[in-house]
Amino acid sequence: ADGKPDDSKIYLVPTFFKANFEHDLTYWRDKKLMTIAAHEIEGFKLSGAKAKLSGERKDGLWTLNNEVSGDIENIDNVLTAASYLSAKDFVSNSKTDAKAKSVLQGAKPVLTLTLQKEKGSSKEPLEPITLTLFQKGPAAKSKLYATVSNLDPLYEVEPSAKDRLDKDLKSLRLAKLVTSMERFSAKKIY
């Protein structure tokens, strides 16, 4: 009551209370890999096992490889998956140190995603952010590592991240006759 600790009392707390504080350093670190939100991206380049393609957003509409209309929903799903990608573990605090190089030795780059942030009020284009995924080991037991151009660490990510990001032109091009935006904005059907 007077702001001084009372050493004469012993408090009983549940046993699980201690477990809330017994975590390794990775638990407490910021695990988010990308520093950009999906709605801020005006262009991307994707190079994976399925395809090499690029996309550009103008007036809210996507164009793929400078010739094909892109499906807004599917492209936004990929960009959202990239922007929410989080680390499973921190392999090394620097992607250029000896530990990181030894881990990546024998690993092959399986996906590169370069994101261009819209410049907004800036007069010059902003530096693009490049995410590179590396796979090491046999397919069933492989580990997936990631580097990001504007961040220093070498990350380990969930193996499913590659499947969420590796898309081909067919899955990102506009194939629907009526998009969901048009469906929800429709007022009459004739």
Secondary structure in CASP SS format (residue, H / E / C, confidence):
PFRMAT SS
TARGET T0000
AUTHOR 0000-0000-0000
METHOD secondary structure of the structure
MODEL  1
A C 1.00
D C 1.00
G C 1.00
K C 1.00
P C 1.00
D C 1.00
D C 1.00
S C 1.00
K C 1.00
I C 1.00
Y C 1.00
L C 1.00
V C 1.00
P C 1.00
T H 1.00
F H 1.00
F H 1.00
K H 1.00
A H 1.00
N H 1.00
F C 1.00
E C 1.00
H C 1.00
D C 1.00
L H 1.00
T H 1.00
Y H 1.00
W H 1.00
R C 1.00
D C 1.00
K C 1.00
K E 1.00
L C 1.00
M C 1.00
T C 1.00
I C 1.00
A C 1.00
A H 1.00
H H 1.00
E H 1.00
I E 1.00
E E 1.00
G E 1.00
F E 1.00
K E 1.00
L E 1.00
S E 1.00
G C 1.00
A C 1.00
K C 1.00
A C 1.00
K E 1.00
L E 1.00
S E 1.00
G E 1.00
E E 1.00
R E 1.00
K E 1.00
D C 1.00
G C 1.00
L E 1.00
W E 1.00
T E 1.00
L E 1.00
N C 1.00
N C 1.00
E C 1.00
V E 1.00
S E 1.00
G E 1.00
D C 1.00
I H 1.00
E H 1.00
N H 1.00
I H 1.00
D H 1.00
N H 1.00
V H 1.00
L H 1.00
T H 1.00
A H 1.00
A H 1.00
S H 1.00
Y C 1.00
L C 1.00
S E 1.00
A C 1.00
K C 1.00
D E 1.00
F E 1.00
V E 1.00
S E 1.00
N C 1.00
S C 1.00
K C 1.00
T C 1.00
D C 1.00
A H 1.00
K H 1.00
A H 1.00
K H 1.00
S H 1.00
V H 1.00
L H 1.00
Q C 1.00
G C 1.00
A C 1.00
K E 1.00
P E 1.00
V E 1.00
L E 1.00
T E 1.00
L E 1.00
T E 1.00
L E 1.00
Q E 1.00
K E 1.00
E C 1.00
K C 1.00
G C 1.00
S C 1.00
S C 1.00
K C 1.00
E C 1.00
P C 1.00
L C 1.00
E C 1.00
P C 1.00
I E 1.00
T E 1.00
L E 1.00
T E 1.00
L E 1.00
F E 1.00
Q E 1.00
K E 1.00
G C 1.00
P C 1.00
A H 1.00
A H 1.00
K H 1.00
S C 1.00
K E 1.00
L E 1.00
Y E 1.00
A E 1.00
T E 1.00
V E 1.00
S C 1.00
N C 1.00
L C 1.00
D C 1.00
P C 1.00
L E 1.00
Y E 1.00
E E 1.00
V E 1.00
E C 1.00
P C 1.00
S H 1.00
A H 1.00
K H 1.00
D H 1.00
R H 1.00
L H 1.00
D C 1.00
K C 1.00
D C 1.00
L H 1.00
K H 1.00
S H 1.00
L H 1.00
R E 1.00
L C 1.00
A C 1.00
K C 1.00
L C 1.00
V C 1.00
T C 1.00
S H 1.00
M H 1.00
E H 1.00
R H 1.00
F H 1.00
S H 1.00
A C 1.00
K C 1.00
K C 1.00
I C 1.00
Y C 1.00
END
